[in-house]
Amino acid sequence: MKMAVKNSERPLVELSALQRDVLAQLAGMDAPKGVTVVATLEDSYDDTVTETSVYNALTALGNMGLVESKRGGREKYYQTTDAGERELRADIKWRQQ
């Protein structure tokens, strides 16, 4: 059973920086492929972002119920779940305090 990250005083605190960035990128995109997420992150990071690290982050986020994937032929498309959106909004609100 997939469990969403529980709200705490600091939402998304259980996630790595890359996982938070992947989740935030997905929220602003229309069901992108994983390689699109990699390219978008590479544009905003100074260092190289490996596909493996992004796919590992997507898998972990999926296991937490924050991201879901759908197959379209040979491709996989990702999007945030309602729980992922709630966690992001709570994190933004926390950071603005």
C-alpha positions in Angstrom: 0.0 0.0 0.0 1.4 3.4 -0.9 1.6 6.0 1.9 1.9 9.7 1.4 4.5 11.5 3.4 2.7 12.8 6.6 2.5 16.5 7.2 4.9 17.6 9.9 6.1 20.9 11.1 8.3 20.9 8.0 6.6 19.3 5.1 8.7 17.2 2.8 11.5 17.1 5.3 11.8 13.3 4.8 12.8 13.9 1.1 16.2 14.4 -0.3 16.9 17.7 -2.0 16.7 16.0 -5.4 13.4 14.3 -4.5 12.0 17.7 -3.5 13.3 19.3 -6.8 11.8 16.5 -8.9 8.5 16.8 -7.2 8.5 20.6 -7.7 9.4 20.2 -11.3 6.7 17.7 -12.0 4.1 20.0 -10.4 4.8 22.6 -13.1 4.7 20.2 -16.0 2.1 18.3 -18.0 2.9 14.6 -17.4 6.4 14.7 -18.8 8.6 11.7 -19.6 11.5 11.0 -17.2 14.1 12.3 -19.7 12.2 15.6 -19.8 12.5 15.9 -16.0 16.2 15.1 -16.3 16.7 17.8 -18.9 14.7 20.4 -16.9 16.7 19.7 -13.8 20.0 19.9 -15.7 19.0 23.4 -16.8 18.6 24.5 -13.2 21.5 22.7 -11.6 25.2 23.6 -11.9 26.2 19.9 -11.9 25.2 17.1 -14.1 22.0 15.3 -13.1 22.1 11.6 -14.0 19.1 9.8 -15.4 19.6 7.1 -12.8 19.3 9.5 -9.9 16.2 11.1 -11.3 14.5 7.8 -12.0 15.4 6.6 -8.5 13.9 9.8 -7.1 10.7 9.2 -9.2 10.5 5.6 -7.9 10.9 6.7 -4.3 8.3 9.5 -4.7 5.9 6.9 -6.3 6.4 4.6 -3.4 5.5 7.4 -1.0 2.3 8.1 -3.1 3.5 11.6 -4.1 4.0 10.8 -7.8 2.3 8.4 -10.2 3.3 7.1 -13.6 1.4 6.0 -16.6 2.6 4.1 -19.6 2.1 5.4 -23.1 3.5 2.8 -25.4 7.1 2.3 -24.5 7.3 5.6 -22.6 6.4 6.4 -19.0 4.8 9.7 -18.1 4.9 11.1 -14.5 2.7 13.5 -12.6 2.2 14.5 -9.0 -0.7 13.0 -7.1 -3.1 15.0 -5.0 -1.0 14.1 -2.0 2.1 15.4 -3.7 0.4 18.6 -4.6 -0.8 19.0 -1.0 2.7 18.4 0.4 4.2 20.9 -2.0 1.6 23.6 -1.0 2.3 22.9 2.7 6.1 23.1 2.1 5.7 26.5 0.3 3.6 27.8 3.1 6.1 26.6 5.7 9.0 28.2 3.8 7.1 31.5 3.6 6.7 31.8 7.4 
